[in-house]
């Protein structure tokens, strides 16, 4: 099987503020950058020399065409992207705290990606795909949710890997309960689940990662990733576990850092595991290598502004010997 990554979900324009450490009403200008978690993961994967394709829908508008152009620039395959005149491309305005953490204000009621229908997902889109990745932003009660289910069903029937980063965005949902229910509906359909420190208990109901991992394994998850920012990252399978410390750097902008981690982790993982049945043979050493690789990718990324624009090249990654 070829090492191709596919992702399904939103692609949007992140408007990055011209200054950090202030509120929205203190920002005087925003710079448009292509973003959206699934798009970012694809871009990180291609940045590292892999092949990636994005399944989504954009507005047939200047922002949608900007996204198409940027994704093509970084090597993401865009043949699976639809254009529509029924809704506009999604926008997200970002504010940055002094430590680089973000808050978002979304323009998405509805956006073109939300209207991506299940019949748009062709089986050929998953040809040669070792992993299909998705997040929770696009699994609300609109057509894109059913498109996710169709893509996941095709991927699972072929024995391929399904990767899920909930990437919680509470302000996009009517209630916290609606978001939790949607995430938990998709957990049993996933082989890899990535959770950050502040997402663990909300998603799993467990405050401790060991208990949370066991709960996810009981639902059929095969690999749990647990990211703790500057405190490092953990990986757990039923057979092995590993930890890799973060690299100490000063974060300027964490936009897209979690997506970069996922894309880099999946790229390194593809050296060891290309099918769902391969998880049981992963060793602690292999998991640690994947984590360290992804942590180093993030360490470079957060020292620059934006998401895709901040992702390191293979040459930059060679500064650390994995």
PASEDO-414299 format. One record per residue (C-alpha): x, y, z. Coordinates in nm, 2 decimals, decimal comma, always signed. Example, Ala and Ser with C-alpha at 12.3 -4.5 7.8 and 13.67 -1.06 7.14 Angstrom:
<recs>
px:+1,23&py:-0,45&pz:+0,78
px:+1,37&py:-0,11&pz:+0,71
</recs>
This chain:
<recs>
px:+0,00&py:+0,00&pz:+0,00
px:+0,13&py:+0,35&pz:-0,09
px:+0,20&py:+0,59&pz:+0,19
px:-0,08&py:+0,83&pz:+0,11
px:-0,27&py:+1,03&pz:+0,38
px:-0,63&py:+1,15&pz:+0,32
px:-0,81&py:+1,39&pz:+0,55
px:-1,17&py:+1,49&pz:+0,55
px:-1,32&py:+1,81&pz:+0,70
px:-1,28&py:+2,18&pz:+0,69
px:-1,04&py:+2,40&pz:+0,51
px:-1,06&py:+2,77&pz:+0,59
px:-0,89&py:+3,10&pz:+0,61
px:-0,73&py:+3,19&pz:+0,95
px:-0,70&py:+3,56&pz:+1,00
px:-0,39&py:+3,60&pz:+1,22
px:-0,36&py:+3,92&pz:+1,42
px:-0,08&py:+4,16&pz:+1,38
px:+0,00&py:+4,15&pz:+1,75
px:-0,03&py:+3,91&pz:+2,04
px:-0,11&py:+3,94&pz:+2,40
px:-0,43&py:+4,15&pz:+2,34
px:-0,80&py:+4,11&pz:+2,28
px:-0,98&py:+4,12&pz:+1,95
px:-1,08&py:+4,48&pz:+1,99
px:-0,72&py:+4,58&pz:+2,03
px:-0,61&py:+4,42&pz:+1,70
px:-0,57&py:+4,67&pz:+1,42
px:-0,50&py:+4,42&pz:+1,13
px:-0,53&py:+4,05&pz:+1,04
px:-0,33&py:+3,86&pz:+0,78
px:-0,51&py:+3,58&pz:+0,59
px:-0,35&py:+3,23&pz:+0,62
px:-0,48&py:+2,90&pz:+0,49
px:-0,58&py:+2,67&pz:+0,77
px:-0,84&py:+2,42&pz:+0,90
px:-0,71&py:+2,12&pz:+1,10
px:-0,76&py:+1,86&pz:+0,82
px:-0,59&py:+2,08&pz:+0,57
px:-0,30&py:+2,15&pz:+0,81
px:-0,25&py:+1,78&pz:+0,87
px:-0,23&py:+1,72&pz:+0,50
px:+0,02&py:+2,01&pz:+0,45
px:+0,24&py:+1,88&pz:+0,74
px:+0,25&py:+1,53&pz:+0,58
px:+0,34&py:+1,67&pz:+0,23
px:+0,59&py:+1,91&pz:+0,38
px:+0,78&py:+1,60&pz:+0,50
px:+0,78&py:+1,43&pz:+0,16
px:+0,45&py:+1,23&pz:+0,18
px:+0,15&py:+1,24&pz:-0,04
px:-0,18&py:+1,37&pz:+0,10
px:-0,52&py:+1,46&pz:-0,03
px:-0,81&py:+1,66&pz:+0,12
px:-1,18&py:+1,57&pz:+0,09
px:-1,38&py:+1,89&pz:+0,15
px:-1,59&py:+2,16&pz:-0,02
px:-1,50&py:+2,53&pz:-0,06
px:-1,70&py:+2,83&pz:-0,16
px:-1,65&py:+2,93&pz:-0,53
px:-1,52&py:+3,26&pz:-0,40
px:-1,18&py:+3,43&pz:-0,37
px:-1,11&py:+3,27&pz:-0,03
px:-1,19&py:+2,92&pz:-0,17
px:-0,96&py:+2,97&pz:-0,47
px:-0,69&py:+3,10&pz:-0,24
px:-0,70&py:+2,78&pz:-0,03
px:-0,69&py:+2,57&pz:-0,35
px:-0,38&py:+2,76&pz:-0,47
px:-0,20&py:+2,73&pz:-0,14
px:-0,27&py:+2,36&pz:-0,09
px:-0,14&py:+2,29&pz:-0,44
px:+0,17&py:+2,50&pz:-0,37
px:+0,25&py:+2,27&pz:-0,07
px:+0,18&py:+1,96&pz:-0,27
px:-0,16&py:+1,86&pz:-0,12
px:-0,38&py:+1,68&pz:-0,39
px:-0,69&py:+1,89&pz:-0,45
px:-0,88&py:+1,66&pz:-0,69
px:-1,12&py:+1,56&pz:-0,41
px:-1,22&py:+1,92&pz:-0,33
px:-1,56&py:+2,04&pz:-0,45
px:-1,66&py:+2,41&pz:-0,51
px:-2,01&py:+2,54&pz:-0,45
px:-2,20&py:+2,87&pz:-0,49
px:-2,44&py:+2,76&pz:-0,21
px:-2,23&py:+2,89&pz:+0,07
px:-1,90&py:+3,08&pz:+0,13
px:-1,57&py:+2,95&pz:+0,24
px:-1,53&py:+2,94&pz:+0,62
px:-1,33&py:+3,21&pz:+0,80
px:-1,17&py:+3,21&pz:+1,15
px:-1,04&py:+3,52&pz:+1,32
px:-0,77&py:+3,44&pz:+1,57
px:-0,64&py:+3,63&pz:+1,88
px:-0,31&py:+3,53&pz:+2,04
px:-0,21&py:+3,54&pz:+2,41
px:+0,14&py:+3,63&pz:+2,51
px:+0,23&py:+3,26&pz:+2,53
px:+0,11&py:+3,19&pz:+2,17
px:-0,22&py:+3,03&pz:+2,28
px:-0,52&py:+3,12&pz:+2,06
px:-0,89&py:+3,20&pz:+2,07
px:-1,11&py:+3,18&pz:+1,76
px:-1,41&py:+3,36&pz:+1,62
px:-1,57&py:+3,16&pz:+1,33
px:-1,77&py:+3,28&pz:+1,03
px:-1,94&py:+2,96&pz:+0,94
px:-2,33&py:+2,96&pz:+0,94
px:-2,32&py:+2,76&pz:+0,73
px:-1,99&py:+2,74&pz:+0,54
px:-1,93&py:+2,55&pz:+0,22
px:-1,75&py:+2,26&pz:+0,40
px:-2,05&py:+2,19&pz:+0,62
px:-2,26&py:+2,12&pz:+0,30
px:-2,02&py:+1,86&pz:+0,16
px:-2,26&py:+1,57&pz:+0,08
px:-2,18&py:+1,20&pz:+0,13
px:-2,24&py:+1,13&pz:-0,23
px:-1,94&py:+1,35&pz:-0,31
px:-1,71&py:+1,09&pz:-0,15
px:-1,60&py:+0,86&pz:-0,42
px:-1,44&py:+0,52&pz:-0,34
px:-1,14&py:+0,61&pz:-0,56
px:-1,06&py:+0,90&pz:-0,32
px:-0,94&py:+0,64&pz:-0,07
px:-0,73&py:+0,44&pz:-0,32
px:-0,38&py:+0,38&pz:-0,19
px:-0,46&py:+0,56&pz:+0,14
px:-0,29&py:+0,42&pz:+0,45
px:-0,47&py:+0,66&pz:+0,69
px:-0,78&py:+0,87&pz:+0,68
px:-0,77&py:+1,16&pz:+0,93
px:-1,06&py:+1,38&pz:+1,06
px:-1,15&py:+1,61&pz:+1,35
px:-1,47&py:+1,71&pz:+1,53
px:-1,54&py:+2,05&pz:+1,37
px:-1,72&py:+1,90&pz:+1,07
px:-1,92&py:+1,62&pz:+1,25
px:-2,22&py:+1,83&pz:+1,35
px:-2,57&py:+1,77&pz:+1,23
px:-2,51&py:+1,87&pz:+0,87
px:-2,42&py:+1,68&pz:+0,54
px:-2,05&py:+1,67&pz:+0,61
px:-2,11&py:+1,44&pz:+0,91
px:-2,25&py:+1,18&pz:+0,67
px:-1,97&py:+1,23&pz:+0,43
px:-1,73&py:+1,15&pz:+0,72
px:-1,92&py:+0,83&pz:+0,79
px:-1,91&py:+0,72&pz:+0,42
px:-1,53&py:+0,79&pz:+0,40
px:-1,46&py:+0,61&pz:+0,72
px:-1,67&py:+0,31&pz:+0,61
px:-1,48&py:+0,28&pz:+0,29
px:-1,14&py:+0,31&pz:+0,47
px:-1,23&py:+0,05&pz:+0,73
px:-1,36&py:-0,20&pz:+0,48
px:-1,02&py:-0,18&pz:+0,31
px:-0,83&py:-0,25&pz:+0,63
px:-0,68&py:+0,10&pz:+0,64
px:-0,62&py:+0,32&pz:+0,94
px:-0,87&py:+0,58&pz:+1,07
px:-0,72&py:+0,87&pz:+1,28
px:-0,93&py:+1,11&pz:+1,49
px:-0,82&py:+1,43&pz:+1,66
px:-1,13&py:+1,57&pz:+1,83
px:-0,96&py:+1,92&pz:+1,83
px:-1,25&py:+2,06&pz:+2,04
px:-1,40&py:+2,40&pz:+1,94
px:-1,68&py:+2,46&pz:+2,19
px:-1,80&py:+2,78&pz:+2,04
px:-1,91&py:+2,60&pz:+1,72
px:-2,16&py:+2,39&pz:+1,90
px:-2,50&py:+2,46&pz:+2,06
px:-2,40&py:+2,29&pz:+2,38
px:-2,10&py:+2,10&pz:+2,53
px:-2,32&py:+1,79&pz:+2,55
px:-2,39&py:+1,80&pz:+2,17
px:-2,01&py:+1,81&pz:+2,11
px:-1,94&py:+1,53&pz:+2,35
px:-2,21&py:+1,31&pz:+2,20
px:-2,07&py:+1,37&pz:+1,85
px:-1,72&py:+1,29&pz:+1,95
px:-1,82&py:+0,98&pz:+2,14
px:-2,02&py:+0,86&pz:+1,84
px:-1,70&py:+0,85&pz:+1,63
px:-1,46&py:+0,71&pz:+1,88
px:-1,55&py:+0,34&pz:+1,81
px:-1,49&py:+0,41&pz:+1,44
px:-1,13&py:+0,53&pz:+1,50
px:-0,80&py:+0,34&pz:+1,53
px:-0,60&py:+0,64&pz:+1,65
px:-0,73&py:+0,90&pz:+1,89
px:-0,53&py:+1,20&pz:+1,98
px:-0,62&py:+1,40&pz:+2,29
px:-0,47&py:+1,70&pz:+2,46
px:-0,45&py:+1,75&pz:+2,83
px:-0,75&py:+1,97&pz:+2,84
px:-0,96&py:+1,74&pz:+2,63
px:-0,90&py:+1,41&pz:+2,81
px:-1,17&py:+1,41&pz:+3,08
px:-1,43&py:+1,58&pz:+2,86
px:-1,40&py:+1,32&pz:+2,59
px:-1,34&py:+1,00&pz:+2,80
px:-1,49&py:+1,08&pz:+3,14
px:-1,15&py:+0,98&pz:+3,29
px:-0,91&py:+1,23&pz:+3,45
px:-0,61&py:+1,00&pz:+3,43
px:-0,46&py:+0,89&pz:+3,10
px:-0,41&py:+0,53&pz:+3,19
px:-0,78&py:+0,48&pz:+3,27
px:-0,88&py:+0,69&pz:+2,97
px:-0,66&py:+0,47&pz:+2,74
px:-0,82&py:+0,15&pz:+2,87
px:-1,16&py:+0,30&pz:+2,81
px:-1,07&py:+0,38&pz:+2,45
px:-0,92&py:+0,04&pz:+2,39
px:-1,24&py:-0,12&pz:+2,51
px:-1,42&py:+0,07&pz:+2,22
px:-1,18&py:-0,06&pz:+1,96
px:-0,92&py:+0,22&pz:+1,95
px:-0,57&py:+0,08&pz:+1,89
px:-0,35&py:+0,38&pz:+1,96
px:-0,40&py:+0,67&pz:+2,19
px:-0,19&py:+0,99&pz:+2,16
px:-0,18&py:+1,22&pz:+2,46
px:-0,02&py:+1,56&pz:+2,41
px:+0,08&py:+1,78&pz:+2,70
px:+0,23&py:+2,08&pz:+2,54
px:+0,57&py:+2,17&pz:+2,70
px:+0,55&py:+1,86&pz:+2,91
px:+0,58&py:+1,63&pz:+2,62
px:+0,37&py:+1,36&pz:+2,46
px:+0,27&py:+1,00&pz:+2,52
px:+0,16&py:+0,71&pz:+2,30
px:-0,03&py:+0,40&pz:+2,42
px:-0,13&py:+0,08&pz:+2,26
px:-0,27&py:-0,23&pz:+2,44
px:+0,08&py:-0,38&pz:+2,40
px:+0,32&py:-0,09&pz:+2,44
px:+0,36&py:+0,27&pz:+2,55
px:+0,61&py:+0,55&pz:+2,52
px:+0,69&py:+0,91&pz:+2,61
px:+0,89&py:+1,18&pz:+2,44
px:+0,98&py:+1,52&pz:+2,61
px:+0,90&py:+1,84&pz:+2,43
px:+1,19&py:+2,05&pz:+2,29
px:+1,23&py:+2,37&pz:+2,50
px:+1,16&py:+2,67&pz:+2,27
px:+0,98&py:+3,00&pz:+2,31
px:+0,64&py:+2,97&pz:+2,14
px:+0,54&py:+3,27&pz:+1,92
px:+0,22&py:+3,12&pz:+1,77
px:+0,07&py:+2,78&pz:+1,84
px:-0,18&py:+2,80&pz:+1,55
px:-0,17&py:+2,46&pz:+1,37
px:+0,08&py:+2,31&pz:+1,61
px:-0,14&py:+2,02&pz:+1,71
px:-0,22&py:+1,95&pz:+1,35
px:+0,15&py:+1,96&pz:+1,27
px:+0,21&py:+1,71&pz:+1,54
px:-0,05&py:+1,48&pz:+1,40
px:+0,08&py:+1,51&pz:+1,04
px:+0,44&py:+1,45&pz:+1,15
px:+0,34&py:+1,16&pz:+1,37
px:+0,15&py:+0,99&pz:+1,09
px:+0,44&py:+1,04&pz:+0,85
px:+0,68&py:+0,87&pz:+1,09
px:+0,42&py:+0,60&pz:+1,18
px:+0,39&py:+0,51&pz:+0,81
px:+0,75&py:+0,37&pz:+0,84
px:+0,63&py:+0,11&pz:+1,09
px:+0,26&py:+0,06&pz:+1,03
px:+0,05&py:+0,08&pz:+0,72
px:-0,26&py:-0,13&pz:+0,80
px:-0,49&py:-0,16&pz:+1,10
px:-0,36&py:-0,50&pz:+1,20
px:-0,01&py:-0,35&pz:+1,23
px:-0,07&py:-0,17&pz:+1,56
px:-0,02&py:-0,48&pz:+1,77
px:+0,34&py:-0,52&pz:+1,66
px:+0,44&py:-0,16&pz:+1,73
px:+0,72&py:-0,14&pz:+1,99
px:+0,78&py:+0,12&pz:+2,26
px:+1,10&py:+0,22&pz:+2,07
px:+0,90&py:+0,28&pz:+1,75
px:+0,64&py:+0,48&pz:+1,93
px:+0,90&py:+0,69&pz:+2,10
px:+1,06&py:+0,77&pz:+1,76
px:+0,73&py:+0,88&pz:+1,62
px:+0,66&py:+1,11&pz:+1,92
px:+1,01&py:+1,26&pz:+1,92
px:+0,98&py:+1,33&pz:+1,54
px:+0,64&py:+1,50&pz:+1,59
px:+0,76&py:+1,70&pz:+1,89
px:+1,06&py:+1,83&pz:+1,70
px:+0,83&py:+1,93&pz:+1,41
px:+0,61&py:+2,13&pz:+1,65
px:+0,91&py:+2,29&pz:+1,82
px:+1,02&py:+2,44&pz:+1,49
px:+0,66&py:+2,53&pz:+1,39
px:+0,56&py:+2,73&pz:+1,71
px:+0,86&py:+2,96&pz:+1,67
px:+0,70&py:+3,10&pz:+1,35
px:+0,36&py:+3,26&pz:+1,27
px:+0,07&py:+3,08&pz:+1,11
px:+0,01&py:+2,71&pz:+1,05
px:+0,12&py:+2,58&pz:+0,71
px:+0,37&py:+2,86&pz:+0,66
px:+0,54&py:+2,76&pz:+0,99
px:+0,58&py:+2,39&pz:+0,91
px:+0,95&py:+2,28&pz:+0,88
px:+1,10&py:+2,12&pz:+0,57
px:+1,28&py:+1,79&pz:+0,56
px:+1,60&py:+1,98&pz:+0,57
px:+1,51&py:+2,16&pz:+0,89
px:+1,40&py:+1,83&pz:+1,04
px:+1,74&py:+1,68&pz:+0,97
px:+1,89&py:+1,90&pz:+1,24
px:+1,78&py:+1,63&pz:+1,48
px:+1,88&py:+1,27&pz:+1,42
px:+1,59&py:+1,04&pz:+1,47
</recs>
